Amino acid sequence: MVATRMRILLVTPLFLPSLSGAAIYFETLSRSLVRLAPDAEVTILTRRVRGAPTSERRGAVRVLRLLPAAREDGGPALVERARALAGAAIVLGVSWWLRSDVVHYHTLASYRGLGLLAPLFRAPLVGDMRDLAARHEGASLDRYRHCRLIVCASENIAAFLRAGGVPEDRLVHVPIPFALPRRAAPDAVDAVRRRHGVEPAWRYALFVGAVIPYKGVRELVEAMEIVWREMPGLHLVIAGGITPSGDAEFGGLRQRAASEPRLHVLGAVPHEEVLALIQGADVFVLPSRTEGLPRSGLEALALGVRVVLPAGIPEFERACPEAILDAVEPRAIAGAILAALRRGPSNYPVESHDADVVANRMLALYRRVAGAHAARPGRLL
């Protein structure tokens, strides 16, 4: 029988102080869940982070940092499999300790050991696929067979899983929740710009996201050489952490920026400051080869900024086809930037991402899977 007070365990490798999209997603979702269901017990289980408390309260949400810490070097395959299994065992133990009614987890590689331990869980498992990393990696979808439901952050994620043989009744498309960003005062935007070395008088194109090869940052930097022939005064600002693979591809992106005064590589930037940088941009550019539904693109649209967006995202292709990039290559990116600067902002129905609407839908899903699990325990596949 499902308890009147829902005990929800959210499992994510990425949470605050991380500034990633997944961290912001789970933080936004958890806040809305406890606001809409005050009796719910919401716990976030995430990785250990140096300098961050193992256990803390963020309002009514409990945060436990007990999962294995991230390793940039990855390590030998056997070690990584052991870490994945250890992480899954911790999720299992915490879910039993909390007597969780539902375990909602991010489907990143770190927790793919959950499939081995799934029969031992007393609560149903709800997977949450935030991006298309599994497609990018060529990962087998068998590892998600234990999920009662898989929450898909975008239509293309649902299509990928459907094409891979995941039953339709296991898939649910739930839009990314976010609080609509409010436009900051011009002085506040200027202050953020100065803090990051971007003078208020400058016009700039902005990229937001991790510097990873598939994000198209190398092609974007090369595209600016073409843009500068027509608009020599336009700067390029890159706001996002540089991964080892991303830095290797550029041969040192920061060093390149040191020799080009119009290229600014900021590294990771706090989310509120990212919003200010988006608001101040002349054009937001995301030339990725693959994306789910990028939060930064939604935020740029909500703030009324001109955008260049990646192909393959049905939500964007329907609402703003004029902003879709034809190809991830320098000439196409340059043409898209110049075209965006000649037109006005694109329109997108951002109200569908209202955080409380999304959280209410998620609560209904939790109750449904928990009720079905209580009535008919055991794996579905």
VOSEDREN-95815 format. One record per residue: x, z, y of N, C-alpha, C in turn; residue in three letters. Coordinates in steps of 0.1 Angstrom, whole numbers, plus 2048, in hexadecimal, padded with zeros to 3 digits. Layout:
<rs>
XZYXZYXZYALA...
</rs>
This chain:
<rs>
8098007F480080080080980080CMET8067F881680D7F782380A80382BVAL81580A83181381583980C811846ALA80481A84C7FD817859808815863THR81381D86381E81B86C828812865ARG82980586B8327FB8658407FF867MET8487FF85C85680185D85D7F485BARG8637EF8668687E28678777E3868ILE87E7DC85F88D7DB85F8917CD863LEU8987CC86F89D7BF8738AC7BF871LEU8B07B586A8BE7B48658C57A886CVAL8CF7AA8748D679F87B8E47A287CTHR8ED7988798FB79B87C8FF79B88APRO8F67958938F97948A18EF79C8A9LEU8F47A68B08EB7AF8B88F47B48C4PHE8EE7BA8CE8F57BF8D99007C88D4LEU90C7C88DA9107C18E69137B28E6PRO9117AC8DA91279E8D99087978E3SER90C78C8E99047858F28FE7788ECLEU8FE7778DF8FA76B8D88EA7698D9SER8E675D8D68D775B8D68D07648CCGLY8D67658C08D076E8B68CF77C8BBALA8D97818C18D978F8C68CE7918D0ALA8CC7878D98C27888E48B47878DDILE8B377E8D38A677C8CC8A27898C5TYR8AA7908BE8A679C8B78A47A88C1PHE8AB7A88CB8A97B28D689B7B08DCGLU8987A48E088B7A08E68807A38DDTHR88179F8D08767A18C68747B08C4LEU87F7B88C287D7C68BF8767CD8CBSER8797CA8D78737D08E38647CD8E3ARG8617C18E08527BD8E184B7C38D5SER8517C48C984B7CA8BE8477D98C1LEU8507E18C684D7EF8C88437F18D4VAL8437E78DD83A7E88E882B7E58E3ARG82A7DB8DB81D7D78D68187E08CALEU8217E68C381D7EF8B88257FC8B9ALA8218058C28288118C582B8198B8PRO8228188AE8248208A282E81A899ASP83280E89B83C80789284A80E893ALA85180F88885E813888867807886GLU86E8038918767F78918857FB890VAL88C7F688689B7F98858A27EC885THR8AD7EB88C8B67DF88B8C27E3884ILE8C67DC87A8D27DE8728DB7D2875LEU8E77D58798F07CB87E8FF7CF87ATHR9087C687E9167C887B91C7D4883ARG9267DA87D92F7E38859367DB88FARG9377E189B93E7DB8A69477E68ACVAL9547E38AE95D7EC8B49587F18C2ARG9587FE8C39548048D09458068D2GLY93D8018C892E8038C992A80E8BFALA9208168C391C8218BA91781C8ACPRO9198248A2914820895905821895THR8FF82B89C8F182D89D8ED8308ABSER8E382A8B08DE82C8BD8CF8298BFGLU8C982E8C98BB82B8CC8BB8228D9ARG8B48178D88B280F8E48A380F8E6ARG89F8198EE89181C8F088B8218E3GLY88181B8DE87A81F8D18818188C5ALA88B80F8C88918088BD89E80F8B8VAL89F8118AB8AB8168A68B580B8A2ARG8C180D8A58CC8038A28D6809899VAL8D980388E8E38088848ED7FD883LEU8FA8008869057F788490D7FB878ARG9087F686D90E7FA8609137EF857LEU9107E385B9147D78539237D4856LEU9297CD84C9387CA84E93A7C385CPRO9457C78629487C186F94C7B286DALA94A7AA87894D79C87795C79A876ALA96078F86F96E78B86E97077D872ARG97877B87C97A76D882981764878GLU98A76A87099276286798B75E85AASP97F76485897776184C97D76883FGLY98976583C98F76B83098D763823GLY99376681899175F80C98375F807PRO97F7558009717537FC96C75F7F4ALA9757657EB9717707E396E77C7EBLEU97677E7F697478A7FF967788807VAL96577C80B95877981294C77B80AGLU94D7787FD94177A7F493F7897F2ARG94A7907F194979F7F09437A57FCALA9477A08089417A58149337A2815ARG92F79681192079381191879C808ALA91E79E7FC9177A77F39167B57F8LEU9217BA7FE9217C78049177C880FALA9167BE81890C7BE8228FE7BF81DGLY8FC7B78128EE7B780C8EB7C5806ALA8F57CB8008F37D87FA8EF7E3805ALA8F67E18118F27EA81C8E47E8821ILE8E07DB8228D27D88268C97DE81CVAL8CC7DD80F8C37E38058C27F2806LEU8CE7F88088CE8078098C680C815GLY8C88058208C180982D8B280782BVAL8AE7FC8258A07F982489980481BSER8A080881089A81380889A820810TRP8A58238178A683081E89B831829TRP89882683088E82583A880823834LEU87F82082887281D82186B811829ARG87380782C86F7FC8348637F582DSER8597F083584E7E88318517D9830ASP85B7D583885F7C783986E7C783EVAL8757BE8388837BB83C8847AD841VAL8867AC84E88779F85589579D859HIS89B7928538AA7918548AE783859TYR8B87828608BF7768658C6770859HIS8C47638578C975C84B8D775784DTHR8DF75E8548EE75A8558F575D848LEU90175784790875783B90B766836ALA90D76F84091177C83C907783833SER8FB77F8338F178682B8EB77E820TYR8F277381C8ED76B8118EE772804ARG8F677D8038F67857F78E878C7F4GLY8DF78B7FE8D27917FC8CB78B7F0LEU8CD77F7ED8C67787E28C977F7D5GLY8D57847D38D978A7C78D27987C5LEU8D079F7D08CA7AC7D08BB7AC7D3LEU8B57A17D58A77A07D989D7A77D0ALA89F7A67C38967AD7BA8967BD7BCPRO8A07C27C28A17D17C389A7D67D0LEU8967CD7D98907D17E58817D57E2PHE87D7E07E88707E47E78677DD7F2ARG86D7D97FD8667D28088687C3806ALA85E7BB80B8607AD80B86A7A8815PRO87179D81287B79881A87678C822LEU87878C82F87478183888177C83EVAL88476F83A89076984088D76384EGLY89776285689575D8638A1753866ASP89E7468668A873C8698A7738877MET8B273B87E8B273988D8B872C891ARG8C07258888C671988B8C871187EASP8CF7068808D16FC8748DF6FE86ELEU8E570A86F8F270B8698F270885AALA8E770C8538E77098458E86FA842ALA8E16F284A8E26E38498F06DF84CARG8F66E48569036E185B90D6E4850HIS90B6EF8499156F383E9126ED831GLU9066E78309026E18238FF6EC819GLY8FA6F881E8F77038158EB70180DALA8EB7068008DF7057F78D470E7FDSER8C87097FC8BC7108008B771A7F5LEU8BD7197E98B97227DF8BB7317E3ASP8C57337EC8C87417F08BC7477F8ARG8B273F7FC8A774580389A7467FBTYR89C7437EE8907437E58897517E4ARG89175B7E788B7697E688276C7F2HIS8827647FD87B76880986C766807CYS86477080B85676E80B852764816ARG85876482185775B82C864758832LEU86574C83787174884086B74584EILE86F74D85786C74A86587573F86AVAL870735870877729875876729884CYS88272A88B88272A89A87E71D8A0ALA87E71289987B70689F8756FD894SER86E6F28988686E988F8726E1886GLU87E6DE88C8886D788488E6E0879ASN88E6ED87B8926F68708886F6865ILE87B6F78698706F785F8716E9857ALA8746DE85E8746D18578806D184DALA88B6D78518976D78498946DF83CPHE88E6EA83D88B6F38318806EC829LEU8766E682F86C6DF8278726D381FARG87B6CC8268826C181F88A6C6813ALA88F6D28148976D880A8906DE7FFGLY8826DD7FF87A6E27F48746F07F6GLY8766F6801870703804861701805VAL8587087FD84A7067FE84470880CPRO83B70080F83570081D82F70E820GLU82971581682372281982D72D81BASP83A72A81984473381D84A73282BARG84772783184D72483E843727849LEU84872D85484073086084972D86CVAL84472587484B72288184672B88CHIS84F73489084C73D89B85573A8A7VAL8507378B28597338BE86273F8C2PRO86D73B8C78777458CC87074D8D7ILE87175B8D686B7638E18757658ECPRO8707648F887876890487076B910PHE87577591786E77892487276D92EALA86876893486A75D93E874762948LEU87F75B94A88975F95488375E962PRO88676896A88276897888E762981ARG88A75A98A89575499389A76099BARG8A876199B8AF76B9A38B07669B1ALA8B27709BA8B476D9C88C17659CAALA8C275C9D38CE7539D58DB75B9D6PRO8DA7669DD8E676F9DF8EB7749D1ASP8E17789C98E577D9BC8EC7729B3ALA8E67669B48EC75B9AC8FA7589B2VAL8FC7589BF9097569C59137609C0ASP90E76D9BF9177789BB91C7759ADALA9137719A491876E996921763996VAL91E75899E92774D99E9357519A2ARG9367599AD94375D9B294B7659A8ARG94376E9A094977799695076E98CARG94B76298995175A97F95974E985HIS95C74F99196574599795E73899AGLY95173899B94972C99E94472D9ACVAL94A7279B69467289C49387239C6GLU93072B9CF9227279D29207199D7PRO92B7149DE9297069E492B6FB9D9ALA9306FE9CE9326F49C49266F09BCTRP9256E39B991A6DE9B09216DE9A2ARG9186E299891E6E298A9146DF97FTYR91A6DA9749136D89689166E595FALA90D6E995790F6F695090C6F4941LEU9166F89399146F992B914708927PHE90A70C91F90971A91A90871A90BVAL9117229059117238F691F7258F1GLY9207288E592E72A8DE93571C8DEALA94271D8E194A7108E094D70E8D2VAL9457068CB9467038BD9466F38BCILE94E6ED8B394F6DF8B39416D78B3PRO9376DC8AC92B6D58AB9226D68B8TYR9266DE8C291F6DF8CE9226D48D8LYS92C6CC8D592F6C08DD9366C38EAGLY93D6CF8EB9446D28F79506C98FAVAL9576C58F09626BC8F295D6AF8F8ARG9526A98F394D69D8F894769F906GLU9426AB90993D6AE9179496AE921LEU9546B491D95F6B59269656A6928VAL96569E91E96969092095F689928GLU95268C92794868592F94A68793DALA94F69394195069694F95B68D956MET96468894E96E67E954966672959GLU95B66E95295366395694A667962ILE94467396193C67796C943678979VAL95067D97895867F98495B67298CTRP95A66798595C65A98C951658996ARG94565D99393965B99C9376689A4GLU93967399F9376809A59436899A4MET94D6869AC95A68E9AA95969D9AEPRO94E6A09B594D6AE9B99456B79AFGLY9406B19A49386B999A9426C1991LEU9406CE9909486D69879416D797AHIS9486DB96F9436DF9629466ED95FLEU93C6F595C93D70395993970594AVAL94270B94293F70E93493E71D932ILE93272292F93073092D92D73391FALA93673991893473C90A94173F903GLY9417478F994D74B8F195373F8EBGLY96073F8EA9687358E496C7398D6ILE9677328CC96A7358BE97872F8BBTHR97E7348B098B72F8AC98A7208AAPRO98071B8A397E70D8A097C7058ADSER97570B8B69737048C397F7038CBGLY98770E8CB99470E8D399E7048CDASP99E7048BF9A76FB8B89A46EC8BBALA9976E98BC9936DB8BF9986D78CDGLU9986E08D699C6DC8E49AB6DE8E6PHE9B26E48DD9C06E78DF9C26F18EBGLY9B86FA8ED9B97038F79B16FF903GLY9A470290299B6FE90D99E70591ALEU9A271291A9A57199269B171292DARG9BB70E9259C770792B9C36FA931GLN9BA6F392B9B56E79329AE6EA93FARG9A66F493F99F6F894C9A96FC956ALA9B57029529BF70695C9C56FA964ALA9C46EE95E9CA6E29649BF6D996BSER9B26DD9699A76D596F99E6DF977GLU99F6DF9849986E998C9896E898CPRO9846DC9879756DB9869706DF978ARG9786E496F9746E99629766F8962LEU96B6FF95F96B70E95F966713951HIS96F71A94A96C71F93D96B72E93EVAL95F73393D95C74194195D74B935LEU95C74692995B74F91D94D75491DGLY94B75F91593E76591393976B920ALA92D76992492776E93091B77692DVAL91978293390C78A931900781934PRO8F578492C8E977B92D8E377A93AHIS8E27859428DD78594F8E577C958GLU8F277C9568FB77395F8F976595AGLU8F776394D8F57559498E974F950VAL8DE7579518D27529588D574F966LEU8DD75796D8E175397B8E974697BALA8F27459728FA7389728F172C96FLEU8E772E9668DE7239638D671F970ILE8D172A9778C97289838D172098EGLN8DE72398E8E771D9988EB70F995GLY8E970B9888EF6FE9848E76F2989ALA8EE6E798B8E76DA98E8E16D4982ASP8E76D69778E26D196A8E86D995FVAL8DF6DC9558E36E39498E56D993EPHE8F06DA9378F46CF92D8F76D691FVAL8EF6D29158F26D79088F36CB8FELEU8FF6C68FC9006B98F49036BC8E5PRO8FC6C58DF8FE6C98D18FB6BE8C7SER9026BE8BC8FE6B58B18F26BA8A9ARG8F16C78A98E66CE8A28E26DB8A8THR8D56DD8AA8D06EA8B08C36EC8A9GLU8BF6F98AA8B16FD8A68A96FA8B3GLY8A67058BA8A07048C78A870E8D1LEU8B17088D88BB7118E08B47198EBPRO8B67268EB8B072E8F58B672A903ARG8C27279048C87239118C1717917SER8BD70E90F8B67029138A8706918GLY8A170F91189471491589571B923LEU8A07239248A172A9318A472193DGLU8AC71693A8AE70D9458A1706949ALA89970293F88C6FC94288370594ALEU88371294587A71C94C87F71E95AALA88B71D95D89171F96B890712973LEU88B70896E8896FB9768966F4978GLY89F6F596F8AC6EE9718AC6E1969VAL8B26D796F8B36CA9688BB6CC95BARG8B86C59508BE6C89438C16BB93CVAL8CC6BC9348CF6B292A8CF6B991CVAL8C66B59138C46BC9078C76B48FBLEU8CA6BB8EF8CE6B48E38C26AD8DDPRO8C56A38D58BA69C8CD8B76A48C1ALA8AC6A08BA8A86A68AE8A06B38AFGLY89B6B68BB8936C28BD8856BE8C1ILE87C6BE8B886E6B88BB8686BF8C7PRO86A6CC8C98646D28D58686CC8E2GLU8756CA8E387B6C48EF8776B58F0PHE8786AE8E487569F8E586769C8E9GLU85D6A58E58506A38EA84E6A68F9ARG8536B18FD8516B690B8596AF915ALA8666AC91286E6A791D87869C917CYS87269191287A68690C884680915PRO88268192388B67C92C89968392CGLU89968F9278A56989278AD69791BALA8A86909118AF6909048BB687903ILE8C668C8FE8D36858FD8D267B8F2LEU8D766F8F58D66648EB8E16668E0ASP8ED66A8E48F866B8DA9026758E0ALA90967C8D69136868DA92067E8DBVAL9226778E692E6708E992F6708F8GLU93C66F8FE93E67190C936668915PRO93565B91292E65291B91F65591CARG91965991090B65C910908669917ALA91167391690F68091D91167E92CILE91B67693091D67493E91066D944ALA90B66393D8FF65C9428F3665943GLY8F266E9398E76789398E8682945ALA8F46869488F668F9538F2689960ILE8F767D9628F567596F8E6672970LEU8DF66F9658D166C9658C9679969ALA8CD6849638C66919668C7695974ALA8D369297A8D56969888CD68D992LEU8C868198D8C06789958B167B994ARG8AD68498A89F68698889C69598AARG88F69998A88C6A798C88C6AE97FGLY8896BB97F8896C397387F6BF969PRO8816C195C8776BE95286D6C9950SER8626C694A8576D09478576D3938ASN8556E09358546E592884B6F1927TYR8426F291D8396FD91C83F70A918PRO84671092184E71C91E84472891AVAL83872791E82E73291B82D73590CGLU82F72B90482E72C8F68397368F0SER8437398F884D7428F484C7508F9HIS8407538FF83E76190484176B8F9ASP8497758FC84F77F8F38447878ECALA83978B8F382F7938ED82678B8E4ASP82477E8E781C7758DF8237738D1VAL8307718D283876F8C683977C8BEVAL83B7878C483B7948BD82E7978B6ALA8237948BD8167968B681578E8AAASN8197828AA81977989F82277E894ARG82D78389783678988D831795887MET82A79E88E8247A98898197A587ELEU81179B88280779687880E79186BALA81978A86D820786861826791858LEU82B79B85F8307A78588257AE850TYR81A7AF85680F7B684F80A7AE843ARG80A7A184580679883B80F79882EARG81C7978318257978258267A581FVAL8267AF8278267BD82281A7C081AALA80E7BC81E8027BE8178027B6809GLY8077AA80A8087A27FE8127A87F4ALA81D7AD7F98277B37F18227BF7EAHIS81B7C77F18157D47EC80B7D17E1ALA8037C67E37F97C37D97FF7BC7CCALA80A7B47CF8107AC7C481F7AC7C5ARG8257B87C28347B97C483C7AF7BAPRO8487AD7BE8517A47B68547977BDGLY85D78F7B88617837BE8567787BDARG8567707C784C7657C68517587BFLEU85E7587BE86474C7B886D7507ADLEU
</rs>
